[in-house]
């Protein structure tokens, strides 16, 4: 149950990030939302595979389809690690941190 709770927290935080990215017109917020989506997909897939136990590693359960989709979509338009690294490099080069969310 703890793994599924962690997966739910990841999905809820992704929903919040996507809501903010939908309102903000800049590319940095969109890139961060893509990075969060990739990491959320990896987290949820790993936790679901653990919850499913041995059958999660076989083709006897439909989970293998979702895992393959997750891995394919993670690489599309850059992985979450590549995006975060690129944003970090841009921040270091410009020496300016944008305000992403007004608090």
Protein Blocks (a to p, Z undefined) as FASTA:
>chain_A
ZZmmmmmmmmmmmmmmmmmmmmpmbfklmmmmmmmmmmmmmmmmmmmmmmnmmmlmpckb
mklmmmmmmmmmmmggpafklmmmmmmmmmmmnopacdfbdZZ
